[in-house]
Amino acid sequence: MALWLLPVAVLALAVGGVFADVAWFFSKMAVVTVGGAYAVLAYVAQEAVQGYGWLTPDQMLVGLGLAETTPGPLILVLQFVGFLAGYGAGGLAWGVLASVLTVWVTFAPCFAFIFLGAPYVERLHANRALTGALAAVTAAVVGVIANLALWFGLRVLFAEVRRVDAGPVGLDVPVLGSLDPLALALAALAAACLFWLKLGLLRTLGVTAVVGLVAKLALG
């Protein structure tokens, strides 16, 4: 716990500003990441883009796309977001330092959970009340992942998305005139490859990547 919190305290107190925000925000991400990467990425995207203003929706899409080309997308997306947060506040050096801090506060709590919680895992597994609660969490995670798909999907297909608040509930509404025809065509092609032609994920990615590259080069 000390190894986790000491660097956070030093940077947050000595420098403050964006480092304090990065340390606090991504420490929360490490603690509440239940259900895998996609369960938390929706919250990360919304807070980093709309809350803190560290990056634009387009940059968030680029970060997710780059991360999905390798294993372990969550930590790569978080480091990408942390780097841009620091870079926007103080240039390259701050970006590198913020990205290192992001990785640290994301990983370090995991070791705390393992060493502190390992002796009780089997006992907790046999607890019916806890098992029922985790089943409810699993169901909720499905909804959170659907929210992530909607958040990214809207910003892929539409250049402009506005936020409509109705009391405590907020809804992202696309500006229909900003629809990207190429993005829509690629989405339709991907759906056809997956559900009609049954090409599988890797072949679908290959087909859509080639078509998208050729279209971009042709359109300049």
RARAUR-V851974 format. One record per residue. N is the residue number from 1. SS is DSSP state (2 for helix, 1 for strand, 0 for the rest). NEAR is the number of other C-alpha atoms within 10 Angstrom. D_LAST is the distance of its C-alpha to the last C-alpha in Angstrom with 1 decimal. Layout:
N;SS;NEAR;D_LAST
N;SS;NEAR;D_LAST
This chain:
1;0;11;52.2
2;2;10;52.9
3;2;12;50.2
4;2;18;47.7
5;2;15;48.9
6;2;11;50.0
7;2;15;46.6
8;2;23;45.4
9;2;17;48.4
10;2;13;48.1
11;2;18;44.5
12;2;18;44.9
13;2;12;48.1
14;2;11;47.4
15;0;11;43.9
16;0;15;43.4
17;0;13;40.4
18;2;22;37.3
19;2;28;39.2
20;2;19;41.9
21;2;16;39.3
22;2;26;37.4
23;2;25;40.8
24;2;16;42.1
25;2;19;39.0
26;2;22;38.3
27;2;23;42.0
28;2;14;42.1
29;2;18;39.3
30;2;19;41.3
31;2;13;44.4
32;2;12;43.0
33;0;15;40.6
34;0;15;42.4
35;0;17;40.7
36;0;12;38.0
37;2;16;34.7
38;2;21;33.2
39;2;23;36.3
40;2;20;35.7
41;2;23;31.9
42;2;20;31.9
43;2;15;34.3
44;2;21;32.6
45;2;23;29.3
46;2;16;31.1
47;2;14;33.3
48;2;23;30.9
49;2;18;28.3
50;2;14;30.7
51;2;10;33.9
52;0;14;33.4
53;0;13;29.9
54;0;22;29.1
55;0;19;25.4
56;0;14;23.0
57;2;22;22.4
58;2;13;18.8
59;2;15;20.4
60;2;22;23.1
61;2;17;20.8
62;2;14;19.2
63;2;18;22.8
64;2;20;23.9
65;2;13;21.1
66;2;14;21.9
67;2;19;25.6
68;0;14;25.5
69;0;9;24.6
70;0;9;28.1
71;0;9;31.6
72;0;11;32.9
73;2;19;30.0
74;2;20;32.3
75;2;17;33.3
76;2;19;29.8
77;2;24;28.4
78;2;23;31.4
79;2;25;31.1
80;2;25;27.4
81;2;27;28.6
82;2;31;31.6
83;2;27;29.7
84;2;23;27.4
85;2;26;30.6
86;2;23;32.3
87;2;20;29.4
88;2;15;29.0
89;2;15;32.7
90;2;12;33.5
91;0;13;30.7
92;2;14;30.2
93;2;12;34.0
94;2;20;34.4
95;2;23;31.4
96;2;19;32.9
97;2;16;36.3
98;2;28;35.2
99;2;24;33.4
100;2;15;36.6
101;2;23;38.6
102;2;27;36.5
103;2;20;37.1
104;2;20;40.7
105;2;25;41.5
106;2;24;39.7
107;2;15;41.6
108;2;17;45.0
109;2;18;46.2
110;2;14;45.7
111;2;12;48.4
112;2;15;50.6
113;2;12;50.3
114;2;11;51.2
115;2;9;54.2
116;2;12;55.5
117;2;12;54.9
118;2;11;55.5
119;2;10;59.3
120;2;9;59.0
121;2;11;56.2
122;2;10;58.6
123;2;9;60.8
124;2;13;58.0
125;2;11;56.8
126;0;10;60.1
127;0;10;60.1
128;2;10;59.6
129;2;11;58.7
130;2;12;55.9
131;2;13;54.7
132;2;11;54.5
133;2;10;52.6
134;2;14;50.0
135;2;12;49.7
136;2;11;48.9
137;2;13;46.3
138;2;15;44.7
139;2;11;44.4
140;2;13;43.0
141;2;18;40.3
142;2;14;38.9
143;2;12;38.4
144;2;19;36.8
145;2;19;34.3
146;2;13;33.6
147;2;17;33.0
148;2;20;30.5
149;2;14;28.6
150;2;14;28.6
151;2;17;27.5
152;2;18;24.5
153;2;15;23.7
154;2;17;23.7
155;2;19;21.3
156;2;18;18.9
157;2;21;19.1
158;1;20;19.5
159;0;16;18.0
160;0;17;21.6
161;1;18;24.9
162;1;10;28.2
163;1;11;31.5
164;1;11;34.5
165;1;10;37.9
166;1;8;41.0
167;0;6;43.8
168;0;5;43.4
169;1;7;40.6
170;1;10;36.9
171;1;11;34.2
172;1;14;30.4
173;1;13;29.2
174;1;17;25.6
175;0;13;24.5
176;2;12;23.8
177;2;9;21.6
178;2;12;19.1
179;1;17;18.5
180;0;15;15.1
181;2;11;15.1
182;2;13;12.9
183;2;15;15.3
184;2;15;18.2
185;2;15;17.3
186;2;18;17.1
187;2;16;20.3
188;2;13;21.9
189;2;16;21.0
190;2;21;22.5
191;2;14;25.6
192;2;14;26.0
193;2;19;25.9
194;2;17;28.3
195;2;10;30.8
196;2;10;30.7
197;0;11;29.9
198;0;12;31.5
199;0;15;29.2
200;0;11;30.0
201;2;12;28.0
202;2;9;26.8
203;2;14;25.6
204;2;19;23.9
205;2;15;22.0
206;2;11;21.1
207;2;16;19.9
208;2;18;17.8
209;2;14;16.3
210;2;12;15.3
211;2;14;14.1
212;2;16;12.0
213;2;11;10.5
214;2;12;9.8
215;2;13;8.4
216;2;11;5.9
217;2;8;5.1
218;2;8;5.5
219;2;7;3.8
220;0;6;0.0
